[in-house]
Amino acid sequence: MDAMKDFLIRWLVLTVAAAVMVVLLPGMTAVGQPPILGIAVFALFMALINASIKPVTQLIALPFSILTFGLLYLVINWLFMRLASWLAISLFGVGVLVHGFWWAVERRRTSGMMVGFRASHDCLAASRRRSRTPRFRRPHTVLEYAPKSRR
């Protein structure tokens, strides 16, 4: 159940990030009515690709990425964005169009900031949960250390 919850949270974060990018970047446009539906479908396909195909592809491309100082990851990301856009528009008639490689690079930067914001929010929430837990109470007598059967 946690895996599904994590996937839905990632999808929501990707949807918000894609919506921000469509609003801010002139190289990305939403297709379909209402535009948020196209953004959500695009984000769904991006989440599915990021969860399934992307880790294997990045592992296979690791030696070439080291040789190109990580620039190959930008190309892989752009190709997966194109794939998600094509799948969303061809299957559902809604989605997000990415007009060129450099807009995909800018999208990657913006999305990285959104994911970083989510990670910092998760760390803050975890620290708040830890502060609410009761402290360990130290036993005062030797009898409190002994098992209950010996008391």
C-alpha positions in Angstrom: 0.0 0.0 0.0 2.9 2.3 0.7 4.2 1.9 -2.9 0.8 3.1 -4.3 0.7 6.0 -1.9 4.3 7.0 -2.9 3.4 6.7 -6.6 0.3 8.9 -6.1 2.3 11.5 -4.2 5.0 11.5 -7.0 2.2 11.9 -9.6 0.7 14.8 -7.6 4.2 16.5 -7.3 4.9 15.9 -11.0 1.4 17.4 -11.9 2.1 20.5 -9.9 5.6 20.8 -11.3 4.3 20.4 -14.9 1.6 23.0 -14.3 4.1 25.5 -13.0 6.3 24.8 -16.0 3.5 25.2 -18.5 2.6 28.5 -16.9 6.2 29.8 -16.7 7.9 28.3 -19.7 6.8 29.4 -23.2 8.3 26.3 -24.7 5.7 24.0 -23.1 2.0 24.2 -23.9 -1.0 22.2 -22.6 -3.2 20.5 -25.1 -6.8 19.8 -24.4 -9.7 21.2 -22.4 -9.4 21.8 -19.5 -5.6 22.3 -19.6 -5.1 20.8 -16.1 -6.4 17.5 -17.5 -3.7 17.5 -20.2 -1.1 18.3 -17.6 -2.3 15.5 -15.3 -2.3 12.9 -18.0 1.2 14.0 -19.1 2.4 13.8 -15.5 0.8 10.4 -15.2 2.8 9.1 -18.1 6.0 10.8 -16.8 5.5 9.1 -13.4 4.9 5.7 -15.1 8.1 6.1 -17.2 10.1 7.4 -14.3 9.0 4.4 -12.2 9.5 1.7 -14.8 11.8 2.4 -17.8 14.0 5.2 -16.6 16.0 3.4 -13.9 17.0 0.6 -16.3 17.9 3.0 -19.1 20.0 5.2 -16.8 21.8 2.1 -15.5 22.6 0.9 -19.0 23.7 4.4 -20.0 25.8 5.0 -16.9 29.2 4.4 -18.6 28.3 6.8 -21.5 26.9 9.3 -19.0 30.2 9.3 -17.1 32.1 10.0 -20.4 29.7 12.9 -21.3 29.8 14.3 -17.7 26.0 13.7 -17.2 24.8 15.4 -20.4 23.4 12.0 -21.6 20.9 12.1 -18.7 19.5 15.4 -20.2 19.0 13.7 -23.5 17.4 10.6 -21.9 15.1 12.9 -19.9 14.1 14.8 -23.1 13.4 11.6 -24.9 11.2 10.4 -22.0 9.4 13.7 -22.0 8.7 13.3 -25.7 7.5 9.7 -25.2 5.1 10.8 -22.4 3.8 13.7 -24.5 3.3 11.4 -27.5 1.5 8.7 -25.4 -0.7 11.2 -23.6 -1.8 13.0 -26.8 -2.1 9.9 -29.0 -4.1 7.8 -26.4 -6.2 10.5 -24.7 -6.0 13.5 -27.0 -4.7 15.7 -24.1 -1.2 16.3 -22.8 1.7 18.7 -22.9 3.8 19.6 -25.9 7.5 20.3 -25.3 8.9 22.5 -28.1 12.6 21.5 -28.2 15.4 20.1 -26.2 16.4 23.2 -24.2 12.9 23.6 -22.9 13.1 20.0 -21.6 16.4 20.9 -19.9 14.7 23.9 -18.3 11.8 21.7 -17.2 14.3 19.3 -15.6 15.8 22.2 -13.6 12.3 23.5 -12.5 11.2 19.9 -11.6 14.3 19.4 -9.6 13.5 22.4 -7.5 9.9 21.2 -6.9 11.2 17.7 -5.9 13.7 19.4 -3.6 10.9 21.4 -2.0 9.0 18.2 -1.4 12.0 16.5 0.1 12.6 19.4 2.5 8.9 19.3 3.4 9.2 15.5 4.1 12.3 16.1 6.3 10.5 18.8 8.2 7.4 16.6 8.8 9.6 13.7 9.9 11.4 16.0 12.5 8.0 17.2 13.8 6.9 13.6 14.2 10.1 12.7 16.1 9.6 15.6 18.5 6.2 14.4 19.5 7.3 10.9 20.5 7.8 10.4 24.2 11.3 10.2 25.5 12.7 7.0 26.8 12.1 6.8 30.6 15.1 5.5 32.4 14.3 2.9 35.1 15.0 3.9 38.7 15.5 0.6 40.3 17.1 -2.7 39.5 13.7 -4.5 39.7 12.5 -2.5 36.7 15.2 -4.1 34.6 14.2 -7.7 35.6 11.7 -9.6 33.6 8.2 -9.7 35.0 8.4 -13.4 35.9 11.2 -12.8 38.4 9.6 -9.9 40.2 
